[in-house]
Amino acid sequence: PPFKGDLQQLSWVISNLVTNALRFTNPEGSVNITASFDGKNLIISVRDTGTGIDQKELEKIFDKFVQLEDSGSPTPGSVGLGLSIAKEIVELYGGRIWAESQVGVGSTFTFTIPINERIVTDNIEAI
């Protein structure tokens, strides 16, 4: 079934997750994107073989202004809003987003969006 939301916003969420994965993965590593449909939800995952995220940091990774302290990759100009905005967009579409990670192994960021429900777009500007 077709996605009845703003494809530009969906693309922004995916782009943000991929950009973060590339930022924290060395050149010899890999970043994989998968997309599937379970009959009700669009499921998109971005998996990397990067530095990984400590479990304590993982709990707050979607909060505003959070940047990983020991990421080993300072991001000039970043204020730590990308993942919180991604979460707001996904939740406005009735979906959810989460991360799984292991330090030294990598991370997987996954989000789901129901595509058979009415999509809310009026409040997107509030982000």
N, CA, C and O atoms as a MOPAC input file, in Angstrom:
PM7 MOZYME 1SCF
protein

 N      0.82600 1    -1.20100 1     0.00000 1
 C      0.00000 1     0.00000 1     0.00000 1
 C      0.86200 1     1.25400 1     0.00000 1
 O      1.96100 1     1.25300 1     0.55500 1
 N      0.37900 1     2.30900 1    -0.61000 1
 C      1.15800 1     3.54100 1    -0.65500 1
 C      1.20100 1     4.23900 1     0.70100 1
 O      0.27400 1     4.13700 1     1.50400 1
 N      2.29400 1     4.94600 1     0.93000 1
 C      2.45100 1     5.75900 1     2.14000 1
 C      1.69400 1     7.05400 1     1.92200 1
 O      1.90600 1     7.73000 1     0.91500 1
 N      0.80800 1     7.41400 1     2.85200 1
 C     -0.03400 1     8.58900 1     2.66800 1
 C      0.41300 1     9.76200 1     3.53200 1
 O     -0.41000 1    10.56800 1     3.96500 1
 N      1.68300 1     9.85400 1     3.77400 1
 C      2.21900 1    10.96400 1     4.55100 1
 C      3.13000 1    11.80500 1     3.68700 1
 O      3.10400 1    11.71100 1     2.45900 1
 N      3.91900 1    12.61000 1     4.32100 1
 C      4.86600 1    13.47300 1     3.64300 1
 C      6.15600 1    12.68800 1     3.40000 1
 O      6.91500 1    12.42600 1     4.33300 1
 N      6.39400 1    12.31900 1     2.15800 1
 C      7.57900 1    11.52400 1     1.83500 1
 C      8.87200 1    12.26600 1     2.14000 1
 O      9.89400 1    11.64600 1     2.43400 1
 N      8.82800 1    13.58900 1     2.07200 1
 C     10.01700 1    14.37200 1     2.38900 1
 C     10.39900 1    14.19900 1     3.86000 1
 O     11.58100 1    14.10700 1     4.18900 1
 N      9.41300 1    14.15600 1     4.72900 1
 C      9.69000 1    13.95500 1     6.15400 1
 C     10.19600 1    12.54600 1     6.41600 1
 O     11.13000 1    12.35600 1     7.19500 1
 N      9.59400 1    11.56900 1     5.77900 1
 C     10.05100 1    10.18800 1     5.91700 1
 C     11.49300 1    10.06400 1     5.42300 1
 O     12.31600 1     9.40300 1     6.05700 1
 N     11.79200 1    10.69400 1     4.30300 1
 C     13.15500 1    10.68600 1     3.77500 1
 C     14.12300 1    11.36500 1     4.72700 1
 O     15.26300 1    10.92200 1     4.86900 1
 N     13.68400 1    12.43700 1     5.38500 1
 C     14.54700 1    13.14700 1     6.33400 1
 C     14.90800 1    12.23000 1     7.50300 1
 O     16.06200 1    12.19500 1     7.92900 1
 N     13.93100 1    11.49000 1     8.02000 1
 C     14.19300 1    10.57300 1     9.13700 1
 C     15.22600 1     9.52700 1     8.71800 1
 O     16.18900 1     9.27500 1     9.44200 1
 N     15.02500 1     8.92700 1     7.55900 1
 C     15.96600 1     7.91700 1     7.07000 1
 C     17.34600 1     8.53500 1     6.87000 1
 O     18.35300 1     7.95100 1     7.27000 1
 N     17.39400 1     9.70200 1     6.25800 1
 C     18.66600 1    10.38300 1     6.02100 1
 C     19.39500 1    10.67900 1     7.32200 1
 O     20.61400 1    10.51800 1     7.39900 1
 N     18.66700 1    11.10700 1     8.34100 1
 C     19.28200 1    11.39700 1     9.63400 1
 C     19.88800 1    10.13800 1    10.24000 1
 O     21.00700 1    10.17100 1    10.75200 1
 N     19.16400 1     9.03900 1    10.18400 1
 C     19.67000 1     7.78200 1    10.74400 1
 C     20.89900 1     7.28600 1     9.98000 1
 O     21.85700 1     6.80600 1    10.58500 1
 N     20.86800 1     7.40200 1     8.65700 1
 C     22.00300 1     6.96400 1     7.84500 1
 C     23.21500 1     7.86500 1     8.08700 1
 O     24.33700 1     7.37400 1     8.21400 1
 N     22.99600 1     9.17400 1     8.15200 1
 C     24.09700 1    10.11000 1     8.41200 1
 C     24.76700 1     9.80300 1     9.74100 1
 O     25.99500 1     9.78100 1     9.82700 1
 N     23.97200 1     9.56500 1    10.77800 1
 C     24.54000 1     9.21100 1    12.08100 1
 C     25.31500 1     7.89800 1    12.00400 1
 O     26.40500 1     7.78100 1    12.56500 1
 N     24.75500 1     6.92000 1    11.31400 1
 C     25.43600 1     5.62900 1    11.19200 1
 C     26.78100 1     5.79100 1    10.49500 1
 O     27.77800 1     5.21200 1    10.92600 1
 N     26.81400 1     6.56400 1     9.43800 1
 C     28.06900 1     6.79000 1     8.72000 1
 C     29.07400 1     7.54700 1     9.57400 1
 O     30.27200 1     7.27200 1     9.51800 1
 N     28.59800 1     8.48500 1    10.35100 1
 C     29.46700 1     9.30300 1    11.20400 1
 C     30.19600 1     8.45000 1    12.24100 1
 O     31.34500 1     8.72900 1    12.58100 1
 N     29.52700 1     7.40800 1    12.74400 1
 C     30.10000 1     6.60800 1    13.82000 1
 C     30.63000 1     5.25100 1    13.36300 1
 O     30.89600 1     4.37500 1    14.18600 1
 N     30.78300 1     5.08000 1    12.04600 1
 C     31.30700 1     3.83500 1    11.49300 1
 C     32.59000 1     4.13400 1    10.73000 1
 O     32.62500 1     5.05900 1     9.91900 1
 N     33.63500 1     3.36700 1    10.97900 1
 C     34.90000 1     3.62400 1    10.27800 1
 C     34.78600 1     3.18900 1     8.81600 1
 O     33.86800 1     2.45000 1     8.46000 1
 N     35.71100 1     3.64400 1     7.97100 1
 C     35.61500 1     3.35700 1     6.53500 1
 C     35.57400 1     1.86900 1     6.18400 1
 O     35.04000 1     1.50300 1     5.13700 1
 N     36.12200 1     1.01500 1     7.03000 1
 C     36.09800 1    -0.42400 1     6.75300 1
 C     34.79200 1    -1.07700 1     7.21100 1
 O     34.54600 1    -2.24600 1     6.91700 1
 N     33.96400 1    -0.32600 1     7.92400 1
 C     32.70900 1    -0.86000 1     8.44400 1
 C     31.60600 1    -0.84100 1     7.39900 1
 O     31.85100 1    -0.59700 1     6.21800 1
 N     30.39700 1    -1.10000 1     7.85200 1
 C     29.26500 1    -1.11000 1     6.92600 1
 C     28.02600 1    -0.49500 1     7.56600 1
 O     27.86600 1    -0.47900 1     8.78700 1
 N     27.15900 1     0.00900 1     6.69600 1
 C     25.85200 1     0.53100 1     7.08900 1
 C     24.83700 1    -0.12300 1     6.16000 1
 O     24.97400 1    -0.05200 1     4.93900 1
 N     23.82400 1    -0.75600 1     6.73500 1
 C     22.79200 1    -1.43300 1     5.94700 1
 C     21.42600 1    -0.85800 1     6.27200 1
 O     21.10700 1    -0.58800 1     7.43000 1
 N     20.62900 1    -0.67700 1     5.23500 1
 C     19.26600 1    -0.17600 1     5.39400 1
 C     18.32000 1    -1.27000 1     4.91500 1
 O     18.49100 1    -1.81900 1     3.82700 1
 N     17.31900 1    -1.58100 1     5.73900 1
 C     16.31000 1    -2.55300 1     5.32100 1
 C     14.93000 1    -1.92400 1     5.47100 1
 O     14.69000 1    -1.11500 1     6.36700 1
 N     14.04600 1    -2.30900 1     4.58700 1
 C     12.66500 1    -1.84700 1     4.64500 1
 C     11.76200 1    -3.04800 1     4.40400 1
 O     12.02600 1    -3.87900 1     3.53400 1
 N     10.69700 1    -3.12500 1     5.18700 1
 C      9.74800 1    -4.21700 1     5.01400 1
 C      8.35700 1    -3.73200 1     5.40800 1
 O      8.18700 1    -2.63800 1     5.94800 1
 N      7.38500 1    -4.56300 1     5.12800 1
 C      5.99800 1    -4.26900 1     5.46000 1
 C      5.41100 1    -5.52400 1     6.08400 1
 O      5.47800 1    -6.60100 1     5.49000 1
 N      4.83500 1    -5.39700 1     7.28000 1
 C      4.30000 1    -6.57200 1     7.97100 1
 C      2.78900 1    -6.72400 1     7.81800 1
 O      2.15300 1    -7.46100 1     8.57100 1
 N      2.21900 1    -6.02400 1     6.84100 1
 C      0.77900 1    -6.06600 1     6.63600 1
 C      0.06600 1    -4.90600 1     7.29200 1
 O     -1.08200 1    -4.60900 1     6.96400 1
 N      0.74200 1    -4.25200 1     8.21600 1
 C      0.15800 1    -3.11600 1     8.91500 1
 C      1.13300 1    -1.94600 1     9.02300 1
 O      0.72900 1    -0.78500 1     8.95600 1
 N      2.41300 1    -2.25700 1     9.19100 1
 C      3.42000 1    -1.22600 1     9.42400 1
 C      4.53800 1    -1.26900 1     8.39900 1
 O      4.96300 1    -2.33500 1     7.95500 1
 N      5.00100 1    -0.08700 1     8.03700 1
 C      6.24400 1     0.05700 1     7.31700 1
 C      7.33600 1    -0.03400 1     8.37100 1
 O      7.26800 1     0.66300 1     9.38400 1
 N      8.33900 1    -0.87500 1     8.15800 1
 C      9.42000 1    -1.07600 1     9.12500 1
 C     10.73600 1    -0.76200 1     8.42800 1
 O     11.09000 1    -1.39500 1     7.43400 1
 N     11.45300 1     0.21700 1     8.95700 1
 C     12.73500 1     0.59900 1     8.38000 1
 C     13.80100 1     0.51200 1     9.45700 1
 O     13.62500 1     1.02000 1    10.56400 1
 N     14.91300 1    -0.14200 1     9.12100 1
 C     16.03900 1    -0.27300 1    10.04800 1
 C     17.32200 1     0.19400 1     9.38800 1
 O     17.55400 1    -0.03800 1     8.20200 1
 N     18.15100 1     0.85800 1    10.18200 1
 C     19.49200 1     1.24900 1     9.75700 1
 C     20.45000 1     0.60200 1    10.74600 1
 O     20.43700 1     0.91600 1    11.93700 1
 N     21.28100 1    -0.30600 1    10.24000 1
 C     22.22000 1    -1.05600 1    11.08500 1
 C     23.64100 1    -0.68500 1    10.67100 1
 O     23.96200 1    -0.61400 1     9.48500 1
 N     24.48500 1    -0.45100 1    11.67900 1
 C     25.88200 1    -0.13700 1    11.37700 1
 C     26.82300 1    -1.01900 1    12.18900 1
 O     26.42600 1    -1.66600 1    13.15800 1
 N     28.06500 1    -1.02100 1    11.76700 1
 C     29.11400 1    -1.73400 1    12.49700 1
 C     30.03600 1    -0.71200 1    13.15700 1
 O     31.25300 1    -0.89000 1    13.20600 1
 N     29.43400 1     0.34900 1    13.65800 1
 C     30.18300 1     1.45500 1    14.24100 1
 C     30.60400 1     1.22900 1    15.67500 1
 O     30.72300 1     0.09700 1    16.14200 1
 N     30.82600 1     2.34200 1    16.36700 1
 C     31.36700 1     2.31200 1    17.72400 1
 C     30.39900 1     1.73900 1    18.74300 1
 O     30.82000 1     1.25400 1    19.79400 1
 N     29.11300 1     1.78700 1    18.44700 1
 C     28.11800 1     1.32000 1    19.40500 1
 C     27.83100 1     2.37400 1    20.45900 1
 O     28.55600 1     3.36200 1    20.57900 1
 N     26.77800 1     2.15900 1    21.21400 1
 C     26.32200 1     3.11900 1    22.22000 1
 C     26.15600 1     2.39100 1    23.54300 1
 O     25.51800 1     1.34000 1    23.60800 1
 N     26.72800 1     2.95000 1    24.58800 1
 C     26.58900 1     2.39900 1    25.93300 1
 C     25.11600 1     2.39800 1    26.33600 1
 O     24.37500 1     3.31000 1    25.96900 1
 N     24.68700 1     1.39100 1    27.08100 1
 C     23.28200 1     1.26200 1    27.47900 1
 C     22.77300 1     2.48500 1    28.24000 1
 O     21.61600 1     2.87200 1    28.07300 1
 N     23.61200 1     3.09900 1    29.07100 1
 C     23.19100 1     4.30200 1    29.80500 1
 C     22.88400 1     5.44700 1    28.84800 1
 O     21.92000 1     6.18800 1    29.04400 1
 N     23.70700 1     5.58800 1    27.81500 1
 C     23.49700 1     6.63000 1    26.81100 1
 C     22.28200 1     6.30400 1    25.94000 1
 O     21.55200 1     7.19900 1    25.51600 1
 N     22.07700 1     5.01900 1    25.68100 1
 C     20.99400 1     4.57900 1    24.80900 1
 C     19.63200 1     4.99200 1    25.34900 1
 O     18.71800 1     5.28700 1    24.57900 1
 N     19.49400 1     5.01400 1    26.67600 1
 C     18.22000 1     5.37500 1    27.30100 1
 C     17.80100 1     6.80800 1    26.99700 1
 O     16.60900 1     7.11400 1    27.01500 1
 N     18.75800 1     7.69400 1    26.71700 1
 C     18.42500 1     9.10500 1    26.50800 1
 C     18.75200 1     9.60800 1    25.10500 1
 O     18.70100 1    10.81200 1    24.85300 1
 N     19.08200 1     8.70800 1    24.19900 1
 C     19.55100 1     9.08900 1    22.87500 1
 C     18.52000 1     9.89400 1    22.06800 1
 O     18.90300 1    10.66500 1    21.18800 1
 N     17.22800 1     9.72900 1    22.35200 1
 C     16.19700 1    10.45200 1    21.61100 1
 C     15.76000 1    11.74200 1    22.30900 1
 O     14.84900 1    12.42000 1    21.83400 1
 N     16.39800 1    12.08600 1    23.42500 1
 C     16.09000 1    13.33900 1    24.12200 1
 C     16.72000 1    14.51200 1    23.37700 1
 O     17.73500 1    14.35600 1    22.69700 1
 N     16.10800 1    15.68400 1    23.51400 1
 C     16.64200 1    16.88700 1    22.87200 1
 C     17.99200 1    17.26100 1    23.46600 1
 O     18.22700 1    17.11400 1    24.66500 1
 N     18.85800 1    17.74000 1    22.61100 1
 C     20.18700 1    18.26700 1    22.94800 1
 C     21.15400 1    17.22000 1    23.49500 1
 O     22.16100 1    17.57800 1    24.10600 1
 N     20.86900 1    15.94700 1    23.29000 1
 C     21.76500 1    14.88900 1    23.76800 1
 C     22.79300 1    14.57400 1    22.68600 1
 O     22.45000 1    14.33200 1    21.52900 1
 N     24.05600 1    14.58300 1    23.08900 1
 C     25.14800 1    14.14100 1    22.23300 1
 C     25.94900 1    13.12000 1    23.02200 1
 O     26.12400 1    13.25900 1    24.23300 1
 N     26.42500 1    12.11600 1    22.34900 1
 C     27.19900 1    11.08800 1    23.03300 1
 C     28.52900 1    11.65700 1    23.49500 1
 O     29.25600 1    12.27300 1    22.71500 1
 N     28.84400 1    11.45000 1    24.76700 1
 C     30.07500 1    11.99800 1    25.32600 1
 C     31.31200 1    11.29100 1    24.81500 1
 O     32.30400 1    11.94600 1    24.49300 1
 N     31.28100 1     9.98800 1    24.73300 1
 C     32.46400 1     9.22200 1    24.34100 1
 C     32.33400 1     8.65500 1    22.93400 1
 O     32.76500 1     7.53500 1    22.66300 1
 N     31.74000 1     9.43400 1    22.04700 1
 C     31.51000 1     8.92300 1    20.69700 1
 C     32.78100 1     8.85000 1    19.87200 1
 O     32.84800 1     8.11600 1    18.88600 1
 N     33.79600 1     9.61700 1    20.27600 1
 C     35.02600 1     9.62200 1    19.50100 1
 C     34.89600 1    10.39300 1    18.20500 1
 O     35.83100 1    10.41400 1    17.40400 1
 N     33.75900 1    11.02600 1    17.98300 1
 C     33.53200 1    11.75300 1    16.74300 1
 C     32.74600 1    13.02400 1    17.02400 1
 O     31.53100 1    13.05400 1    16.83100 1
 N     33.43100 1    14.08600 1    17.48200 1
 C     32.70200 1    15.32100 1    17.72200 1
 C     32.09600 1    15.83900 1    16.42300 1
 O     32.70300 1    15.73600 1    15.35600 1
 N     30.91700 1    16.38500 1    16.52500 1
 C     30.22200 1    16.86300 1    15.34800 1
 C     30.11500 1    18.37700 1    15.40200 1
 O     29.24100 1    18.90500 1    16.08900 1
 N     30.98900 1    19.08800 1    14.69000 1
 C     30.92000 1    20.54500 1    14.70300 1
 C     29.56400 1    21.03600 1    14.21900 1
 O     29.05400 1    20.56500 1    13.20200 1
 N     28.98600 1    21.97300 1    14.94000 1
 C     27.70700 1    22.54300 1    14.54800 1
 C     26.50100 1    21.74000 1    14.97600 1
 O     25.37400 1    22.20900 1    14.82000 1
 N     26.69200 1    20.55000 1    15.50800 1
 C     25.57000 1    19.72900 1    15.94600 1
 C     25.14800 1    20.14200 1    17.34800 1
 O     25.98000 1    20.40800 1    18.21500 1
 N     23.83400 1    20.18800 1    17.54900 1
 C     23.32400 1    20.52000 1    18.88100 1
 C     22.55200 1    19.36200 1    19.49600 1
 O     21.97200 1    19.51500 1    20.57100 1
 N     22.53300 1    18.21700 1    18.84300 1
 C     21.87900 1    17.04400 1    19.40900 1
 C     20.37300 1    17.04000 1    19.25500 1
 O     19.65600 1    16.61700 1    20.16300 1
 N     19.88100 1    17.50700 1    18.11300 1
 C     18.43400 1    17.53300 1    17.89200 1
 C     17.94200 1    16.51000 1    16.87100 1
 O     16.74500 1    16.22700 1    16.82300 1
 N     18.82300 1    15.95600 1    16.06400 1
 C     18.40500 1    15.08900 1    14.96400 1
 C     17.53700 1    13.92100 1    15.37200 1
 O     16.47200 1    13.71100 1    14.79100 1
 N     17.97300 1    13.15200 1    16.36300 1
 C     17.19200 1    11.98200 1    16.77000 1
 C     15.90200 1    12.36800 1    17.47400 1
 O     14.90300 1    11.65900 1    17.35400 1
 N     15.90100 1    13.47600 1    18.20600 1
 C     14.65900 1    13.89200 1    18.87000 1
 C     13.63700 1    14.35800 1    17.83200 1
 O     12.44300 1    14.10000 1    17.98100 1
 N     14.09700 1    15.03900 1    16.78700 1
 C     13.18200 1    15.45100 1    15.71400 1
 C     12.68400 1    14.22700 1    14.95500 1
 O     11.50300 1    14.14600 1    14.61700 1
 N     13.56800 1    13.28200 1    14.68500 1
 C     13.15800 1    12.04300 1    14.01100 1
 C     12.07000 1    11.33900 1    14.81800 1
 O     11.08300 1    10.85800 1    14.26200 1
 N     12.26000 1    11.28600 1    16.13000 1
 C     11.26000 1    10.65000 1    17.00000 1
 C      9.92400 1    11.38100 1    16.91800 1
 O      8.87300 1    10.74700 1    16.82800 1
 N      9.96000 1    12.71700 1    16.94800 1
 C      8.71100 1    13.48600 1    16.86800 1
 C      7.98600 1    13.23100 1    15.55800 1
 O      6.76600 1    13.06800 1    15.54500 1
 N      8.72300 1    13.19400 1    14.45900 1
 C      8.10000 1    12.94000 1    13.15800 1
 C      7.46600 1    11.55200 1    13.13200 1
 O      6.30800 1    11.40300 1    12.74000 1
 N      8.21700 1    10.54400 1    13.54500 1
 C      7.70200 1     9.16700 1    13.54500 1
 C      6.45600 1     9.06800 1    14.41900 1
 O      5.47300 1     8.44200 1    14.02300 1
 N      6.48400 1     9.67100 1    15.59200 1
 C      5.33500 1     9.60000 1    16.50300 1
 C      4.13100 1    10.37400 1    15.97100 1
 O      2.99400 1     9.98900 1    16.24100 1
 N      4.35400 1    11.45400 1    15.22500 1
 C      3.23500 1    12.17500 1    14.61700 1
 C      2.49600 1    11.30700 1    13.60300 1
 O      1.30600 1    11.50800 1    13.36100 1
 N      3.19600 1    10.34800 1    13.01400 1
 C      2.57900 1     9.42200 1    12.07800 1
 C      2.04100 1     8.17300 1    12.77000 1
 O      1.62100 1     7.22500 1    12.10600 1
 N      2.05300 1     8.17100 1    14.10000 1
 C      1.52300 1     7.03700 1    14.85200 1
 C      2.50000 1     5.89100 1    14.99300 1
 O      2.10900 1     4.78700 1    15.37300 1
 N      3.75900 1     6.13400 1    14.69500 1
 C      4.76200 1     5.07600 1    14.76700 1
 C      5.60900 1     5.15800 1    16.01600 1
 O      5.33400 1     5.93200 1    16.93300 1
 N      6.64800 1     4.33900 1    16.02800 1
 C      7.60100 1     4.38400 1    17.13500 1
 C      8.99900 1     4.15100 1    16.58700 1
 O      9.17700 1     3.57800 1    15.51200 1
 N      9.98700 1     4.60900 1    17.35000 1
 C     11.38100 1     4.48500 1    16.95500 1
 C     12.18100 1     4.02900 1    18.16500 1
 O     11.90100 1     4.43700 1    19.29200 1
 N     13.18000 1     3.18000 1    17.93000 1
 C     14.00500 1     2.70200 1    19.02900 1
 C     15.38900 1     2.33400 1    18.49400 1
 O     15.61900 1     2.24000 1    17.28800 1
 N     16.28800 1     2.13300 1    19.43900 1
 C     17.65500 1     1.76700 1    19.07800 1
 C     18.11200 1     0.58800 1    19.92300 1
 O     17.74700 1     0.45500 1    21.09100 1
 N     18.91400 1    -0.25800 1    19.30700 1
 C     19.58300 1    -1.36100 1    19.99800 1
 C     21.05500 1    -1.22000 1    19.67100 1
 O     21.41300 1    -0.91000 1    18.53500 1
 N     21.91100 1    -1.44500 1    20.65200 1
 C     23.32300 1    -1.22700 1    20.40200 1
 C     24.19600 1    -2.03400 1    21.34400 1
 O     23.78800 1    -2.40900 1    22.44300 1
 N     25.40200 1    -2.28700 1    20.88400 1
 C     26.42000 1    -2.93100 1    21.70300 1
 C     27.73500 1    -2.21600 1    21.41600 1
 O     28.16000 1    -2.11500 1    20.26500 1
 N     28.37600 1    -1.72100 1    22.47400 1
 C     29.63700 1    -1.00500 1    22.32500 1
 C     30.66100 1    -1.89500 1    21.62400 1
 O     30.85900 1    -3.05100 1    21.99800 1
 N     31.30100 1    -1.33900 1    20.61400 1
 C     32.31600 1    -2.07000 1    19.86300 1
 C     31.77600 1    -2.96200 1    18.76700 1
 O     32.54700 1    -3.52300 1    17.98800 1
 N     30.45700 1    -3.10200 1    18.69500 1
 C     29.83500 1    -3.97500 1    17.69400 1
 C     29.01400 1    -3.16600 1    16.69500 1
 O     29.09800 1    -3.40000 1    15.49000 1
 N     28.22500 1    -2.21800 1    17.18800 1
 C     27.41200 1    -1.38900 1    16.31100 1
 C     26.02500 1    -1.15200 1    16.86100 1
 O     25.69000 1    -1.57400 1    17.96800 1
 N     25.22800 1    -0.46800 1    16.06400 1
 C     23.88100 1    -0.07000 1    16.48000 1
 C     22.87200 1    -0.35000 1    15.38300 1
 O     23.21100 1    -0.39300 1    14.20000 1
 N     21.63200 1    -0.53700 1    15.79500 1
 C     20.51500 1    -0.64500 1    14.86500 1
 C     19.42200 1     0.30100 1    15.33100 1
 O     18.94800 1     0.21200 1    16.46300 1
 N     19.03000 1     1.20500 1    14.44800 1
 C     17.92100 1     2.11500 1    14.70800 1
 C     16.76800 1     1.65900 1    13.83300 1
 O     16.92100 1     1.50400 1    12.62100 1
 N     15.61800 1     1.44700 1    14.44500 1
 C     14.44600 1     0.95100 1    13.73000 1
 C     13.26500 1     1.85700 1    14.01000 1
 O     13.07900 1     2.32700 1    15.13200 1
 N     12.46200 1     2.09800 1    12.97300 1
 C     11.19400 1     2.78200 1    13.21000 1
 C     10.09800 1     2.11400 1    12.40300 1
 O     10.33000 1     1.54500 1    11.33700 1
 N      8.89900 1     2.20300 1    12.95100 1
 C      7.71700 1     1.66400 1    12.28800 1
 C      6.70800 1     2.78600 1    12.11900 1
 O      6.59600 1     3.67600 1    12.96200 1
 N      5.98300 1     2.72700 1    11.02300 1
 C      4.90600 1     3.68200 1    10.77500 1
 C      3.71200 1     2.89300 1    10.25500 1
 O      3.81400 1     2.20600 1     9.23800 1
 N      2.57300 1     2.99000 1    10.95400 1
 C      1.37500 1     2.32400 1    10.43500 1
 C      0.94000 1     3.02700 1     9.15600 1
 O      0.85500 1     4.25500 1     9.12100 1
 N      0.67000 1     2.27000 1     8.12200 1
 C      0.27900 1     2.92700 1     6.87900 1
 C     -1.18900 1     2.72100 1     6.53400 1
 O     -1.65800 1     3.17100 1     5.48800 1
 N     -1.90600 1     2.04400 1     7.40900 1
 C     -3.32600 1     1.87000 1     7.14600 1
 C     -4.18400 1     2.75700 1     8.04000 1
 O     -5.41000 1     2.64200 1     8.03700 1
 N     -3.54500 1     3.64600 1     8.81000 1
 C     -4.28600 1     4.57100 1     9.65100 1
 C     -4.22500 1     5.96200 1     9.04100 1
 O     -3.36600 1     6.24500 1     8.20600 1
 N     -5.14000 1     6.82900 1     9.46000 1
 C     -5.11700 1     8.20800 1     8.98600 1
 C     -3.83900 1     8.87800 1     9.48300 1
 O     -3.49200 1     8.77300 1    10.65900 1
 N     -3.14900 1     9.56000 1     8.58700 1
 C     -1.88500 1    10.20100 1     8.91000 1
 C     -2.12500 1    11.65800 1     9.29300 1
 O     -2.83000 1    12.39100 1     8.59900 1
 N     -1.53200 1    12.05500 1    10.40000 1
 C     -1.65600 1    13.43200 1    10.87000 1
 C     -0.51600 1    14.25500 1    10.29100 1
 O      0.65300 1    13.92700 1    10.49300 1
 N     -0.85100 1    15.33000 1     9.56600 1
 C      0.19200 1    16.18700 1     9.00600 1
 C      0.06900 1    17.63100 1     9.46100 1
 O      0.99500 1    18.41500 1     9.24900 1
 N     -1.03100 1    18.00400 1    10.07200 1
 C     -1.24300 1    19.40000 1    10.45900 1
 C     -0.22900 1    19.89600 1    11.47500 1
 O      0.11200 1    21.07900 1    11.46500 1
 N      0.25900 1    19.03300 1    12.34500 1
 C      1.14400 1    19.47400 1    13.41900 1
 C      2.62200 1    19.31600 1    13.09900 1
 O      3.46200 1    19.54600 1    13.96900 1
 N      2.95500 1    18.93500 1    11.89100 1
 C      4.35300 1    18.73300 1    11.53100 1
 C      5.14000 1    20.03200 1    11.67500 1
 O      6.29600 1    20.00600 1    12.09700 1
 N      4.54000 1    21.15300 1    11.33600 1
 C      5.22400 1    22.44100 1    11.43000 1
 C      5.62800 1    22.75600 1    12.86200 1
 O      6.54500 1    23.55100 1    13.07200 1
 N      4.98000 1    22.16600 1    13.84200 1
 C      5.28200 1    22.44000 1    15.25000 1
 C      6.66200 1    21.94200 1    15.65000 1
 O      7.21900 1    22.37700 1    16.65700 1
 N      7.20000 1    21.04500 1    14.87100 1
 C      8.52600 1    20.50800 1    15.19500 1
 C      9.53500 1    21.58400 1    14.96500 1
 O     10.72900 1    21.36600 1    15.17100 1

